[in-house]
Amino acid sequence: MKAKILLCICASLVCTTLALAGDPGSAREGSSRSITLPAPVDDLADGPGKDTTGIYCGICHSLDYITTQPKFPRARWRAAVAKMIKTYGAPISETNAEIIVDYITTYYGAGG
């Protein structure tokens, strides 16, 4: 019984190895692969704080995460930026966080 199981395992490994060796999707020694990523989209509105917002927010996520949100009030944007810093570890100083909150509230928020 153990010999049959061992034989089945060995046969499976051989078949898998042969299948991968002939798979055009597997990399071969000396070969290289590349992909072309889409260009980053900079859809942010022009205005004071655009560069700071684009730099710091774009480190972790697409800027579409800003432009496609509902028009939140300042307090909600401030909480969102604070969450990015405290929960996700975004490297944003207090000064830059306030610039980002001002910018997003002005161009993508409900004001106040």
Gaussian input, Z-matrix of N, CA and C with variables (Angstrom, degrees):
# hf/3-21g

backbone

0 1
 N
 C     1     B1
 C     2     B2     1     A1
 N     3     B3     2     A2     1     D1
 C     4     B4     3     A3     2     D2
 C     5     B5     4     A4     3     D3
 N     6     B6     5     A5     4     D4
 C     7     B7     6     A6     5     D5
 C     8     B8     7     A7     6     D6
 N     9     B9     8     A8     7     D7
 C    10    B10     9     A9     8     D8
 C    11    B11    10    A10     9     D9
 N    12    B12    11    A11    10    D10
 C    13    B13    12    A12    11    D11
 C    14    B14    13    A13    12    D12
 N    15    B15    14    A14    13    D13
 C    16    B16    15    A15    14    D14
 C    17    B17    16    A16    15    D15
 N    18    B18    17    A17    16    D16
 C    19    B19    18    A18    17    D17
 C    20    B20    19    A19    18    D18
 N    21    B21    20    A20    19    D19
 C    22    B22    21    A21    20    D20
 C    23    B23    22    A22    21    D21
 N    24    B24    23    A23    22    D22
 C    25    B25    24    A24    23    D23
 C    26    B26    25    A25    24    D24
 N    27    B27    26    A26    25    D25
 C    28    B28    27    A27    26    D26
 C    29    B29    28    A28    27    D27
 N    30    B30    29    A29    28    D28
 C    31    B31    30    A30    29    D29
 C    32    B32    31    A31    30    D30
 N    33    B33    32    A32    31    D31
 C    34    B34    33    A33    32    D32
 C    35    B35    34    A34    33    D33
 N    36    B36    35    A35    34    D34
 C    37    B37    36    A36    35    D35
 C    38    B38    37    A37    36    D36
 N    39    B39    38    A38    37    D37
 C    40    B40    39    A39    38    D38
 C    41    B41    40    A40    39    D39
 N    42    B42    41    A41    40    D40
 C    43    B43    42    A42    41    D41
 C    44    B44    43    A43    42    D42
 N    45    B45    44    A44    43    D43
 C    46    B46    45    A45    44    D44
 C    47    B47    46    A46    45    D45
 N    48    B48    47    A47    46    D46
 C    49    B49    48    A48    47    D47
 C    50    B50    49    A49    48    D48
 N    51    B51    50    A50    49    D49
 C    52    B52    51    A51    50    D50
 C    53    B53    52    A52    51    D51
 N    54    B54    53    A53    52    D52
 C    55    B55    54    A54    53    D53
 C    56    B56    55    A55    54    D54
 N    57    B57    56    A56    55    D55
 C    58    B58    57    A57    56    D56
 C    59    B59    58    A58    57    D57
 N    60    B60    59    A59    58    D58
 C    61    B61    60    A60    59    D59
 C    62    B62    61    A61    60    D60
 N    63    B63    62    A62    61    D61
 C    64    B64    63    A63    62    D62
 C    65    B65    64    A64    63    D63
 N    66    B66    65    A65    64    D64
 C    67    B67    66    A66    65    D65
 C    68    B68    67    A67    66    D66
 N    69    B69    68    A68    67    D67
 C    70    B70    69    A69    68    D68
 C    71    B71    70    A70    69    D69
 N    72    B72    71    A71    70    D70
 C    73    B73    72    A72    71    D71
 C    74    B74    73    A73    72    D72
 N    75    B75    74    A74    73    D73
 C    76    B76    75    A75    74    D74
 C    77    B77    76    A76    75    D75
 N    78    B78    77    A77    76    D76
 C    79    B79    78    A78    77    D77
 C    80    B80    79    A79    78    D78
 N    81    B81    80    A80    79    D79
 C    82    B82    81    A81    80    D80
 C    83    B83    82    A82    81    D81
 N    84    B84    83    A83    82    D82
 C    85    B85    84    A84    83    D83
 C    86    B86    85    A85    84    D84
 N    87    B87    86    A86    85    D85
 C    88    B88    87    A87    86    D86
 C    89    B89    88    A88    87    D87
 N    90    B90    89    A89    88    D88
 C    91    B91    90    A90    89    D89
 C    92    B92    91    A91    90    D90
 N    93    B93    92    A92    91    D91
 C    94    B94    93    A93    92    D92
 C    95    B95    94    A94    93    D93
 N    96    B96    95    A95    94    D94
 C    97    B97    96    A96    95    D95
 C    98    B98    97    A97    96    D96
 N    99    B99    98    A98    97    D97
 C   100   B100    99    A99    98    D98
 C   101   B101   100   A100    99    D99
 N   102   B102   101   A101   100   D100
 C   103   B103   102   A102   101   D101
 C   104   B104   103   A103   102   D102
 N   105   B105   104   A104   103   D103
 C   106   B106   105   A105   104   D104
 C   107   B107   106   A106   105   D105
 N   108   B108   107   A107   106   D106
 C   109   B109   108   A108   107   D107
 C   110   B110   109   A109   108   D108
 N   111   B111   110   A110   109   D109
 C   112   B112   111   A111   110   D110
 C   113   B113   112   A112   111   D111
 N   114   B114   113   A113   112   D112
 C   115   B115   114   A114   113   D113
 C   116   B116   115   A115   114   D114
 N   117   B117   116   A116   115   D115
 C   118   B118   117   A117   116   D116
 C   119   B119   118   A118   117   D117
 N   120   B120   119   A119   118   D118
 C   121   B121   120   A120   119   D119
 C   122   B122   121   A121   120   D120
 N   123   B123   122   A122   121   D121
 C   124   B124   123   A123   122   D122
 C   125   B125   124   A124   123   D123
 N   126   B126   125   A125   124   D124
 C   127   B127   126   A126   125   D125
 C   128   B128   127   A127   126   D126
 N   129   B129   128   A128   127   D127
 C   130   B130   129   A129   128   D128
 C   131   B131   130   A130   129   D129
 N   132   B132   131   A131   130   D130
 C   133   B133   132   A132   131   D131
 C   134   B134   133   A133   132   D132
 N   135   B135   134   A134   133   D133
 C   136   B136   135   A135   134   D134
 C   137   B137   136   A136   135   D135
 N   138   B138   137   A137   136   D136
 C   139   B139   138   A138   137   D137
 C   140   B140   139   A139   138   D138
 N   141   B141   140   A140   139   D139
 C   142   B142   141   A141   140   D140
 C   143   B143   142   A142   141   D141
 N   144   B144   143   A143   142   D142
 C   145   B145   144   A144   143   D143
 C   146   B146   145   A145   144   D144
 N   147   B147   146   A146   145   D145
 C   148   B148   147   A147   146   D146
 C   149   B149   148   A148   147   D147
 N   150   B150   149   A149   148   D148
 C   151   B151   150   A150   149   D149
 C   152   B152   151   A151   150   D150
 N   153   B153   152   A152   151   D151
 C   154   B154   153   A153   152   D152
 C   155   B155   154   A154   153   D153
 N   156   B156   155   A155   154   D154
 C   157   B157   156   A156   155   D155
 C   158   B158   157   A157   156   D156
 N   159   B159   158   A158   157   D157
 C   160   B160   159   A159   158   D158
 C   161   B161   160   A160   159   D159
 N   162   B162   161   A161   160   D160
 C   163   B163   162   A162   161   D161
 C   164   B164   163   A163   162   D162
 N   165   B165   164   A164   163   D163
 C   166   B166   165   A165   164   D164
 C   167   B167   166   A166   165   D165
 N   168   B168   167   A167   166   D166
 C   169   B169   168   A168   167   D167
 C   170   B170   169   A169   168   D168
 N   171   B171   170   A170   169   D169
 C   172   B172   171   A171   170   D170
 C   173   B173   172   A172   171   D171
 N   174   B174   173   A173   172   D172
 C   175   B175   174   A174   173   D173
 C   176   B176   175   A175   174   D174
 N   177   B177   176   A176   175   D175
 C   178   B178   177   A177   176   D176
 C   179   B179   178   A178   177   D177
 N   180   B180   179   A179   178   D178
 C   181   B181   180   A180   179   D179
 C   182   B182   181   A181   180   D180
 N   183   B183   182   A182   181   D181
 C   184   B184   183   A183   182   D182
 C   185   B185   184   A184   183   D183
 N   186   B186   185   A185   184   D184
 C   187   B187   186   A186   185   D185
 C   188   B188   187   A187   186   D186
 N   189   B189   188   A188   187   D187
 C   190   B190   189   A189   188   D188
 C   191   B191   190   A190   189   D189
 N   192   B192   191   A191   190   D190
 C   193   B193   192   A192   191   D191
 C   194   B194   193   A193   192   D192
 N   195   B195   194   A194   193   D193
 C   196   B196   195   A195   194   D194
 C   197   B197   196   A196   195   D195
 N   198   B198   197   A197   196   D196
 C   199   B199   198   A198   197   D197
 C   200   B200   199   A199   198   D198
 N   201   B201   200   A200   199   D199
 C   202   B202   201   A201   200   D200
 C   203   B203   202   A202   201   D201
 N   204   B204   203   A203   202   D202
 C   205   B205   204   A204   203   D203
 C   206   B206   205   A205   204   D204
 N   207   B207   206   A206   205   D205
 C   208   B208   207   A207   206   D206
 C   209   B209   208   A208   207   D207
 N   210   B210   209   A209   208   D208
 C   211   B211   210   A210   209   D209
 C   212   B212   211   A211   210   D210
 N   213   B213   212   A212   211   D211
 C   214   B214   213   A213   212   D212
 C   215   B215   214   A214   213   D213
 N   216   B216   215   A215   214   D214
 C   217   B217   216   A216   215   D215
 C   218   B218   217   A217   216   D216
 N   219   B219   218   A218   217   D217
 C   220   B220   219   A219   218   D218
 C   221   B221   220   A220   219   D219
 N   222   B222   221   A221   220   D220
 C   223   B223   222   A222   221   D221
 C   224   B224   223   A223   222   D222
 N   225   B225   224   A224   223   D223
 C   226   B226   225   A225   224   D224
 C   227   B227   226   A226   225   D225
 N   228   B228   227   A227   226   D226
 C   229   B229   228   A228   227   D227
 C   230   B230   229   A229   228   D228
 N   231   B231   230   A230   229   D229
 C   232   B232   231   A231   230   D230
 C   233   B233   232   A232   231   D231
 N   234   B234   233   A233   232   D232
 C   235   B235   234   A234   233   D233
 C   236   B236   235   A235   234   D234
 N   237   B237   236   A236   235   D235
 C   238   B238   237   A237   236   D236
 C   239   B239   238   A238   237   D237
 N   240   B240   239   A239   238   D238
 C   241   B241   240   A240   239   D239
 C   242   B242   241   A241   240   D240
 N   243   B243   242   A242   241   D241
 C   244   B244   243   A243   242   D242
 C   245   B245   244   A244   243   D243
 N   246   B246   245   A245   244   D244
 C   247   B247   246   A246   245   D245
 C   248   B248   247   A247   246   D246
 N   249   B249   248   A248   247   D247
 C   250   B250   249   A249   248   D248
 C   251   B251   250   A250   249   D249
 N   252   B252   251   A251   250   D250
 C   253   B253   252   A252   251   D251
 C   254   B254   253   A253   252   D252
 N   255   B255   254   A254   253   D253
 C   256   B256   255   A255   254   D254
 C   257   B257   256   A256   255   D255
 N   258   B258   257   A257   256   D256
 C   259   B259   258   A258   257   D257
 C   260   B260   259   A259   258   D258
 N   261   B261   260   A260   259   D259
 C   262   B262   261   A261   260   D260
 C   263   B263   262   A262   261   D261
 N   264   B264   263   A263   262   D262
 C   265   B265   264   A264   263   D263
 C   266   B266   265   A265   264   D264
 N   267   B267   266   A266   265   D265
 C   268   B268   267   A267   266   D266
 C   269   B269   268   A268   267   D267
 N   270   B270   269   A269   268   D268
 C   271   B271   270   A270   269   D269
 C   272   B272   271   A271   270   D270
 N   273   B273   272   A272   271   D271
 C   274   B274   273   A273   272   D272
 C   275   B275   274   A274   273   D273
 N   276   B276   275   A275   274   D274
 C   277   B277   276   A276   275   D275
 C   278   B278   277   A277   276   D276
 N   279   B279   278   A278   277   D277
 C   280   B280   279   A279   278   D278
 C   281   B281   280   A280   279   D279
 N   282   B282   281   A281   280   D280
 C   283   B283   282   A282   281   D281
 C   284   B284   283   A283   282   D282
 N   285   B285   284   A284   283   D283
 C   286   B286   285   A285   284   D284
 C   287   B287   286   A286   285   D285
 N   288   B288   287   A287   286   D286
 C   289   B289   288   A288   287   D287
 C   290   B290   289   A289   288   D288
 N   291   B291   290   A290   289   D289
 C   292   B292   291   A291   290   D290
 C   293   B293   292   A292   291   D291
 N   294   B294   293   A293   292   D292
 C   295   B295   294   A294   293   D293
 C   296   B296   295   A295   294   D294
 N   297   B297   296   A296   295   D295
 C   298   B298   297   A297   296   D296
 C   299   B299   298   A298   297   D297
 N   300   B300   299   A299   298   D298
 C   301   B301   300   A300   299   D299
 C   302   B302   301   A301   300   D300
 N   303   B303   302   A302   301   D301
 C   304   B304   303   A303   302   D302
 C   305   B305   304   A304   303   D303
 N   306   B306   305   A305   304   D304
 C   307   B307   306   A306   305   D305
 C   308   B308   307   A307   306   D306
 N   309   B309   308   A308   307   D307
 C   310   B310   309   A309   308   D308
 C   311   B311   310   A310   309   D309
 N   312   B312   311   A311   310   D310
 C   313   B313   312   A312   311   D311
 C   314   B314   313   A313   312   D312
 N   315   B315   314   A314   313   D313
 C   316   B316   315   A315   314   D314
 C   317   B317   316   A316   315   D315
 N   318   B318   317   A317   316   D316
 C   319   B319   318   A318   317   D317
 C   320   B320   319   A319   318   D318
 N   321   B321   320   A320   319   D319
 C   322   B322   321   A321   320   D320
 C   323   B323   322   A322   321   D321
 N   324   B324   323   A323   322   D322
 C   325   B325   324   A324   323   D323
 C   326   B326   325   A325   324   D324
 N   327   B327   326   A326   325   D325
 C   328   B328   327   A327   326   D326
 C   329   B329   328   A328   327   D327
 N   330   B330   329   A329   328   D328
 C   331   B331   330   A330   329   D329
 C   332   B332   331   A331   330   D330
 N   333   B333   332   A332   331   D331
 C   334   B334   333   A333   332   D332
 C   335   B335   334   A334   333   D333

   B1=1.4406
   B2=1.5306
   B3=1.3586
   B4=1.4554
   B5=1.5207
   B6=1.3249
   B7=1.4681
   B8=1.5215
   B9=1.3251
   B10=1.4700
   B11=1.5302
   B12=1.3110
   B13=1.4724
   B14=1.5237
   B15=1.3204
   B16=1.4587
   B17=1.5243
   B18=1.3202
   B19=1.4591
   B20=1.5231
   B21=1.3231
   B22=1.4680
   B23=1.5267
   B24=1.3283
   B25=1.4688
   B26=1.5254
   B27=1.3194
   B28=1.4668
   B29=1.5250
   B30=1.3124
   B31=1.4600
   B32=1.5273
   B33=1.3405
   B34=1.4633
   B35=1.5167
   B36=1.3277
   B37=1.4595
   B38=1.5240
   B39=1.3259
   B40=1.4656
   B41=1.5221
   B42=1.3215
   B43=1.4682
   B44=1.5242
   B45=1.3140
   B46=1.4634
   B47=1.5168
   B48=1.3152
   B49=1.4628
   B50=1.5241
   B51=1.3134
   B52=1.4633
   B53=1.5240
   B54=1.3102
   B55=1.4618
   B56=1.5298
   B57=1.3265
   B58=1.4615
   B59=1.5173
   B60=1.3027
   B61=1.4650
   B62=1.5208
   B63=1.3135
   B64=1.4580
   B65=1.5168
   B66=1.3293
   B67=1.4627
   B68=1.5206
   B69=1.3395
   B70=1.4606
   B71=1.5250
   B72=1.3304
   B73=1.4531
   B74=1.5076
   B75=1.3269
   B76=1.4621
   B77=1.5257
   B78=1.3103
   B79=1.4689
   B80=1.5163
   B81=1.2868
   B82=1.4523
   B83=1.5214
   B84=1.3052
   B85=1.4517
   B86=1.5191
   B87=1.3204
   B88=1.4580
   B89=1.5190
   B90=1.3183
   B91=1.4574
   B92=1.5216
   B93=1.2961
   B94=1.4597
   B95=1.5177
   B96=1.2918
   B97=1.4556
   B98=1.5139
   B99=1.2848
   B100=1.4617
   B101=1.5178
   B102=1.3018
   B103=1.4519
   B104=1.5163
   B105=1.2938
   B106=1.4532
   B107=1.5287
   B108=1.3162
   B109=1.4492
   B110=1.5210
   B111=1.3253
   B112=1.4601
   B113=1.5266
   B114=1.3161
   B115=1.4613
   B116=1.5183
   B117=1.3215
   B118=1.4603
   B119=1.5246
   B120=1.2936
   B121=1.4558
   B122=1.5238
   B123=1.3043
   B124=1.4583
   B125=1.5216
   B126=1.3159
   B127=1.4590
   B128=1.5189
   B129=1.3056
   B130=1.4532
   B131=1.5211
   B132=1.3121
   B133=1.4687
   B134=1.5238
   B135=1.3257
   B136=1.4628
   B137=1.5136
   B138=1.3088
   B139=1.4540
   B140=1.5117
   B141=1.3277
   B142=1.4618
   B143=1.5357
   B144=1.3196
   B145=1.4532
   B146=1.5156
   B147=1.3351
   B148=1.4713
   B149=1.5216
   B150=1.3148
   B151=1.4687
   B152=1.5277
   B153=1.3243
   B154=1.4669
   B155=1.5251
   B156=1.3248
   B157=1.4656
   B158=1.5217
   B159=1.3108
   B160=1.4674
   B161=1.5103
   B162=1.3170
   B163=1.4707
   B164=1.5236
   B165=1.3304
   B166=1.4617
   B167=1.5283
   B168=1.3001
   B169=1.4709
   B170=1.5335
   B171=1.3247
   B172=1.4577
   B173=1.5258
   B174=1.3298
   B175=1.4640
   B176=1.5180
   B177=1.3170
   B178=1.4725
   B179=1.5172
   B180=1.3030
   B181=1.4660
   B182=1.5199
   B183=1.3045
   B184=1.4556
   B185=1.5286
   B186=1.3147
   B187=1.4562
   B188=1.5226
   B189=1.3243
   B190=1.4651
   B191=1.5249
   B192=1.3212
   B193=1.4596
   B194=1.5236
   B195=1.3033
   B196=1.4654
   B197=1.5248
   B198=1.3128
   B199=1.4673
   B200=1.5187
   B201=1.3187
   B202=1.4683
   B203=1.5308
   B204=1.3290
   B205=1.4618
   B206=1.5249
   B207=1.3355
   B208=1.4689
   B209=1.5315
   B210=1.2952
   B211=1.4669
   B212=1.5332
   B213=1.3330
   B214=1.4553
   B215=1.5252
   B216=1.3321
   B217=1.4660
   B218=1.5309
   B219=1.3159
   B220=1.4664
   B221=1.5352
   B222=1.3132
   B223=1.4719
   B224=1.5256
   B225=1.3030
   B226=1.4727
   B227=1.5320
   B228=1.3447
   B229=1.4678
   B230=1.5308
   B231=1.3437
   B232=1.4638
   B233=1.5344
   B234=1.3319
   B235=1.4749
   B236=1.5303
   B237=1.3323
   B238=1.4753
   B239=1.5283
   B240=1.3152
   B241=1.4678
   B242=1.5367
   B243=1.3226
   B244=1.4659
   B245=1.5315
   B246=1.3314
   B247=1.4710
   B248=1.5273
   B249=1.3170
   B250=1.4604
   B251=1.5337
   B252=1.3207
   B253=1.4662
   B254=1.5320
   B255=1.3251
   B256=1.4691
   B257=1.5204
   B258=1.3161
   B259=1.4657
   B260=1.5179
   B261=1.3371
   B262=1.4701
   B263=1.5157
   B264=1.3286
   B265=1.4590
   B266=1.5154
   B267=1.3258
   B268=1.4702
   B269=1.5327
   B270=1.3343
   B271=1.4703
   B272=1.5341
   B273=1.3254
   B274=1.4697
   B275=1.5244
   B276=1.3244
   B277=1.4624
   B278=1.5308
   B279=1.3478
   B280=1.4666
   B281=1.5206
   B282=1.3242
   B283=1.4653
   B284=1.5194
   B285=1.3328
   B286=1.4593
   B287=1.5275
   B288=1.3256
   B289=1.4671
   B290=1.5236
   B291=1.3202
   B292=1.4695
   B293=1.5284
   B294=1.3267
   B295=1.4717
   B296=1.5308
   B297=1.3348
   B298=1.4672
   B299=1.5228
   B300=1.3312
   B301=1.4713
   B302=1.5268
   B303=1.3242
   B304=1.4711
   B305=1.5236
   B306=1.3353
   B307=1.4724
   B308=1.5318
   B309=1.3296
   B310=1.4645
   B311=1.5247
   B312=1.3250
   B313=1.4544
   B314=1.5306
   B315=1.3107
   B316=1.4712
   B317=1.5283
   B318=1.3274
   B319=1.4614
   B320=1.5209
   B321=1.3283
   B322=1.4776
   B323=1.5204
   B324=1.3190
   B325=1.4587
   B326=1.5122
   B327=1.3181
   B328=1.4620
   B329=1.5206
   B330=1.3317
   B331=1.4523
   B332=1.5120
   B333=1.3499
   B334=1.4666
   B335=1.4293
   A1=110.52
   A2=115.92
   A3=120.02
   A4=110.70
   A5=117.21
   A6=120.65
   A7=110.42
   A8=117.38
   A9=120.90
   A10=110.21
   A11=116.21
   A12=120.27
   A13=109.88
   A14=116.07
   A15=120.62
   A16=110.99
   A17=117.27
   A18=121.88
   A19=110.76
   A20=117.53
   A21=121.76
   A22=111.25
   A23=116.27
   A24=120.37
   A25=110.43
   A26=116.61
   A27=120.70
   A28=110.93
   A29=116.91
   A30=120.79
   A31=110.45
   A32=117.00
   A33=121.13
   A34=111.25
   A35=116.75
   A36=120.63
   A37=111.46
   A38=116.76
   A39=120.48
   A40=110.02
   A41=117.30
   A42=120.83
   A43=111.43
   A44=116.41
   A45=120.89
   A46=110.63
   A47=117.08
   A48=121.44
   A49=111.12
   A50=116.85
   A51=120.52
   A52=111.35
   A53=117.23
   A54=120.70
   A55=110.66
   A56=116.60
   A57=119.93
   A58=111.95
   A59=117.15
   A60=120.69
   A61=110.92
   A62=116.94
   A63=120.13
   A64=113.56
   A65=117.11
   A66=121.83
   A67=109.95
   A68=117.93
   A69=119.57
   A70=112.65
   A71=117.28
   A72=120.35
   A73=113.94
   A74=117.39
   A75=118.95
   A76=109.49
   A77=115.48
   A78=120.53
   A79=109.89
   A80=115.95
   A81=121.64
   A82=108.80
   A83=115.65
   A84=120.24
   A85=109.79
   A86=115.92
   A87=120.96
   A88=113.21
   A89=117.68
   A90=119.21
   A91=109.44
   A92=115.99
   A93=119.99
   A94=108.67
   A95=114.90
   A96=121.38
   A97=108.34
   A98=114.92
   A99=118.83
   A100=109.03
   A101=114.79
   A102=121.06
   A103=107.48
   A104=116.33
   A105=121.29
   A106=107.54
   A107=115.67
   A108=120.48
   A109=109.96
   A110=117.28
   A111=118.63
   A112=110.00
   A113=115.44
   A114=119.81
   A115=109.37
   A116=117.62
   A117=119.14
   A118=110.13
   A119=115.48
   A120=120.76
   A121=108.17
   A122=115.75
   A123=121.42
   A124=107.38
   A125=114.93
   A126=120.24
   A127=112.79
   A128=118.08
   A129=119.82
   A130=111.08
   A131=114.65
   A132=120.76
   A133=109.69
   A134=115.72
   A135=120.01
   A136=109.86
   A137=115.44
   A138=120.00
   A139=110.81
   A140=116.01
   A141=120.37
   A142=110.86
   A143=116.24
   A144=121.17
   A145=114.27
   A146=117.28
   A147=120.58
   A148=111.24
   A149=117.30
   A150=120.22
   A151=111.61
   A152=116.49
   A153=120.31
   A154=110.24
   A155=116.73
   A156=121.36
   A157=110.51
   A158=117.18
   A159=120.94
   A160=112.54
   A161=116.24
   A162=120.17
   A163=111.16
   A164=116.69
   A165=119.62
   A166=113.25
   A167=118.01
   A168=119.28
   A169=110.69
   A170=115.62
   A171=120.40
   A172=114.13
   A173=117.68
   A174=120.50
   A175=110.01
   A176=116.40
   A177=120.57
   A178=115.22
   A179=118.04
   A180=118.67
   A181=110.96
   A182=114.06
   A183=121.37
   A184=109.23
   A185=116.04
   A186=119.55
   A187=111.57
   A188=116.29
   A189=120.40
   A190=110.61
   A191=117.85
   A192=120.71
   A193=110.59
   A194=117.02
   A195=121.28
   A196=110.09
   A197=115.64
   A198=119.89
   A199=114.35
   A200=118.13
   A201=120.07
   A202=113.00
   A203=117.17
   A204=120.46
   A205=110.74
   A206=116.46
   A207=119.26
   A208=109.55
   A209=116.56
   A210=121.05
   A211=109.45
   A212=114.06
   A213=120.47
   A214=110.93
   A215=117.43
   A216=120.02
   A217=110.33
   A218=115.82
   A219=122.46
   A220=111.81
   A221=117.75
   A222=120.25
   A223=111.24
   A224=117.44
   A225=120.64
   A226=110.86
   A227=116.81
   A228=119.54
   A229=110.53
   A230=116.08
   A231=119.27
   A232=109.72
   A233=116.28
   A234=120.16
   A235=110.90
   A236=116.94
   A237=120.56
   A238=110.69
   A239=117.05
   A240=121.05
   A241=109.75
   A242=117.27
   A243=120.68
   A244=110.57
   A245=117.11
   A246=120.44
   A247=110.46
   A248=117.45
   A249=120.48
   A250=110.51
   A251=115.76
   A252=120.33
   A253=111.06
   A254=116.63
   A255=120.71
   A256=113.38
   A257=117.19
   A258=120.33
   A259=112.40
   A260=116.25
   A261=120.17
   A262=113.98
   A263=117.69
   A264=120.58
   A265=115.49
   A266=117.66
   A267=119.94
   A268=109.12
   A269=117.02
   A270=120.76
   A271=111.59
   A272=116.54
   A273=121.27
   A274=108.50
   A275=116.22
   A276=121.09
   A277=109.17
   A278=116.08
   A279=120.62
   A280=110.93
   A281=115.75
   A282=120.31
   A283=110.98
   A284=117.15
   A285=120.58
   A286=111.71
   A287=117.10
   A288=120.17
   A289=109.76
   A290=116.57
   A291=119.90
   A292=110.90
   A293=117.50
   A294=121.00
   A295=109.66
   A296=116.66
   A297=121.40
   A298=110.61
   A299=116.83
   A300=120.38
   A301=109.94
   A302=117.80
   A303=121.08
   A304=111.05
   A305=115.50
   A306=120.06
   A307=111.25
   A308=116.13
   A309=119.12
   A310=111.26
   A311=116.76
   A312=119.46
   A313=111.45
   A314=115.82
   A315=120.10
   A316=112.36
   A317=117.51
   A318=120.72
   A319=115.46
   A320=116.82
   A321=119.62
   A322=112.53
   A323=116.93
   A324=119.74
   A325=113.43
   A326=113.72
   A327=121.18
   A328=110.32
   A329=116.46
   A330=120.10
   A331=110.58
   A332=114.60
   A333=122.64
   A334=113.10
   D1=-45.83
   D2=179.54
   D3=-64.16
   D4=-35.40
   D5=179.62
   D6=-65.43
   D7=-38.18
   D8=179.37
   D9=-66.18
   D10=-42.11
   D11=179.37
   D12=-64.29
   D13=-45.36
   D14=178.80
   D15=-61.91
   D16=-40.82
   D17=178.10
   D18=-63.47
   D19=-41.91
   D20=178.48
   D21=-63.57
   D22=-42.29
   D23=179.03
   D24=-63.37
   D25=-45.07
   D26=179.71
   D27=-63.77
   D28=-42.43
   D29=179.25
   D30=-62.95
   D31=-40.52
   D32=178.04
   D33=-62.67
   D34=-42.94
   D35=179.18
   D36=-64.10
   D37=-42.41
   D38=178.74
   D39=-63.22
   D40=-46.07
   D41=-179.66
   D42=-62.44
   D43=-42.54
   D44=178.90
   D45=-63.20
   D46=-44.82
   D47=179.21
   D48=-61.24
   D49=-44.75
   D50=178.88
   D51=-65.41
   D52=-39.63
   D53=179.84
   D54=-64.35
   D55=-43.43
   D56=179.77
   D57=-68.56
   D58=-35.50
   D59=-179.54
   D60=-64.07
   D61=-32.99
   D62=-179.22
   D63=-95.06
   D64=-1.72
   D65=-178.19
   D66=-75.00
   D67=120.40
   D68=179.46
   D69=-66.73
   D70=-14.11
   D71=178.68
   D72=-84.37
   D73=-10.39
   D74=-179.81
   D75=-89.80
   D76=147.45
   D77=-178.73
   D78=-77.19
   D79=143.26
   D80=176.53
   D81=-109.49
   D82=154.52
   D83=-179.82
   D84=-57.95
   D85=133.59
   D86=178.74
   D87=85.15
   D88=-4.83
   D89=179.66
   D90=-96.86
   D91=163.38
   D92=176.25
   D93=-136.91
   D94=156.18
   D95=178.49
   D96=-129.63
   D97=153.82
   D98=176.29
   D99=-148.41
   D100=158.54
   D101=173.96
   D102=-130.03
   D103=157.01
   D104=176.82
   D105=-111.04
   D106=116.63
   D107=178.44
   D108=-83.69
   D109=150.05
   D110=176.35
   D111=-66.03
   D112=151.91
   D113=179.13
   D114=-65.30
   D115=143.84
   D116=177.43
   D117=-63.61
   D118=144.02
   D119=-178.97
   D120=-100.06
   D121=127.34
   D122=177.92
   D123=-112.66
   D124=82.36
   D125=-177.26
   D126=-95.17
   D127=6.87
   D128=-176.46
   D129=-67.20
   D130=142.21
   D131=178.60
   D132=-66.53
   D133=144.16
   D134=177.22
   D135=-70.02
   D136=138.28
   D137=177.85
   D138=161.62
   D139=170.22
   D140=179.42
   D141=-58.86
   D142=128.27
   D143=179.49
   D144=98.36
   D145=-7.35
   D146=-179.52
   D147=-59.83
   D148=-47.89
   D149=-177.08
   D150=-63.86
   D151=-46.15
   D152=179.65
   D153=-60.91
   D154=-45.14
   D155=179.59
   D156=-62.36
   D157=-46.46
   D158=-179.50
   D159=-62.40
   D160=-41.81
   D161=-178.65
   D162=-66.15
   D163=-53.81
   D164=-173.02
   D165=-76.31
   D166=-39.86
   D167=-179.44
   D168=-74.40
   D169=-33.65
   D170=-178.77
   D171=-72.71
   D172=-9.85
   D173=176.20
   D174=-61.54
   D175=-41.01
   D176=-171.27
   D177=-108.38
   D178=-25.47
   D179=-175.41
   D180=-151.05
   D181=166.36
   D182=177.35
   D183=-63.41
   D184=147.17
   D185=177.99
   D186=-71.38
   D187=-11.75
   D188=173.52
   D189=-61.76
   D190=-24.54
   D191=177.68
   D192=-62.22
   D193=-23.53
   D194=177.28
   D195=-88.50
   D196=-50.58
   D197=-171.06
   D198=-71.90
   D199=-18.01
   D200=-177.18
   D201=-103.34
   D202=5.07
   D203=179.40
   D204=-79.47
   D205=157.83
   D206=171.63
   D207=-61.80
   D208=162.45
   D209=-179.34
   D210=-79.04
   D211=84.19
   D212=-178.46
   D213=-75.02
   D214=154.50
   D215=173.40
   D216=-75.20
   D217=167.98
   D218=-177.05
   D219=-53.03
   D220=-44.24
   D221=-177.46
   D222=-60.03
   D223=-38.03
   D224=-179.93
   D225=-70.26
   D226=-39.98
   D227=177.36
   D228=-67.01
   D229=-38.97
   D230=178.65
   D231=-61.99
   D232=-41.75
   D233=178.42
   D234=-65.14
   D235=-38.13
   D236=179.59
   D237=-64.86
   D238=-43.88
   D239=179.20
   D240=-66.36
   D241=-41.53
   D242=177.90
   D243=-61.41
   D244=-39.36
   D245=178.31
   D246=-63.88
   D247=-40.03
   D248=179.10
   D249=-61.36
   D250=-36.90
   D251=-178.96
   D252=-76.85
   D253=-52.33
   D254=-172.74
   D255=-77.59
   D256=-41.53
   D257=-175.92
   D258=-86.01
   D259=-43.97
   D260=-174.47
   D261=-100.85
   D262=-4.88
   D263=175.30
   D264=77.04
   D265=25.55
   D266=178.32
   D267=-60.61
   D268=131.84
   D269=-175.96
   D270=-82.76
   D271=68.06
   D272=-175.37
   D273=-117.79
   D274=126.21
   D275=177.76
   D276=-72.73
   D277=165.57
   D278=177.47
   D279=-59.00
   D280=-42.16
   D281=-179.57
   D282=-61.42
   D283=-48.20
   D284=-179.61
   D285=-68.39
   D286=-33.06
   D287=177.09
   D288=-61.72
   D289=-41.69
   D290=179.95
   D291=-67.97
   D292=-37.59
   D293=175.78
   D294=-61.12
   D295=-43.90
   D296=-179.54
   D297=-64.31
   D298=-45.82
   D299=179.49
   D300=-61.61
   D301=-44.48
   D302=178.02
   D303=-58.90
   D304=-47.30
   D305=-177.93
   D306=-62.73
   D307=-51.48
   D308=-176.17
   D309=-64.79
   D310=-39.58
   D311=178.80
   D312=-64.80
   D313=-40.40
   D314=-179.97
   D315=-66.16
   D316=-45.34
   D317=-172.49
   D318=-99.19
   D319=-20.74
   D320=-175.79
   D321=-133.39
   D322=5.51
   D323=-176.57
   D324=-109.24
   D325=-176.52
   D326=179.97
   D327=-94.71
   D328=8.40
   D329=-178.15
   D330=82.14
   D331=-178.90
   D332=175.91
   D333=39.23

